[in-house]
Amino acid sequence: MKITVICRIEPGCLGPYGADHVKKFCALGQKEFDKIDPDQVKWKIVPRFDKNKPEIQYKLNDRYLSQKQSIAYLKALGKDQAKFEEILFKQLGESVNHYFGRQ
């Protein structure tokens, strides 16, 4: 069973005009993330317009996982959550550079 990783992107991380770019960036980011570990992970790259929602959330089926549950499930997949999220943030940085045409 695939774990769903919801990554919410704040417009401000895309610069002062991020609100104008965030939806388009998320569409590009979605395509890039879909290539990462597709057998175990389903990615949802979405804008974060509501600051009350966490930046990263994990779901299994349609149920949100607690921090403890997400750590345990990722461990069952052979992944350390801290390293997993480090890779996620690295990919986000690369996606931002790709979006703005930087290398």
N, C-alpha and C positions, 0 to 999 in steps of 0.2 A: 504494500500500500504506500503510495506517495504521500510525502508530507508537503503541505502547501506553505510556502514562505511568502508572507505579504510584506513588501518593503514599500514604505510610504516616503515619497520624495518631497521635501519642503521646497517651495519655489525659491526661497532665498539662497539655497545652495547652488543655484544657477545664475547668481549675480543679481544686480539691482532690477533687472527686467525679467526675473525668473518666472513671474506669474504669466508672462506672455509665452514662455517656452515649456513650462512643466508638463503639459499634456503631450506635446509632441516628443519631448525627451522621454517620457515614460513609455511611449509607443516604441521608440528606438531601443530603449533599455530592455523592454520586454523581449524583443527579438534577440538581443545579445544574451540575456539571461536564460532564455529558453534552451540554449545550447549547453548550459552548464548542468551536468548531472541529471539529464532528463529522465533516467530510469528510476530515480529515487525522489526527485524534487520537482514540484510544480511551483513556478514563480508567478507572483502577481506584483508587478511594478506599477504603483499608482501614486497620484499626487496626494500630498498630505495637507489638506486645507483645514482639517480639524486637529488642532494641537492637543486635544484630549486623547486622541488615538495614538497608540505607540508607533514608533518609527518602524519596528519590526515585530511581526506577530506570526505565530505558527498555528496551523490548523491541520487536523486530521479528519477526513470526511468533511463535515460541515461544522465541526466543533473546535473552538479555540482551545489551545493547550496552555496550561500554566507554564511558568518558567521551569519548574521541576519536571513537568511532563515533557516539555520540548527537549530539555537536556537528555532525559532518559531515551526518548525516541531517536534523537540524533545519535546517541551513543550506540543504540541498537543497529543503526545504519553504518556504524564504524566511524562516526564523526564526532569531533570535539566541538561543542557549540561556540566557544571563544574563537577557535581557529576557523570554523565555518563562517562566522560573522566577519572575521578579519578578511577572508577571501571575498565575501559579499561586498564589503566597503571598498576593497581594492578594485573590484570590478566596476563598482559605481563610479569611482574616480576615472577609470579608463573610459567608461561610457560617456562621462561628462566631456572628457577630452575629445573623444570621437565626435560627439554631438557638435562641439564648437570647432571641429576641424584641426585640433591640436594633436601632436604626437607625444 
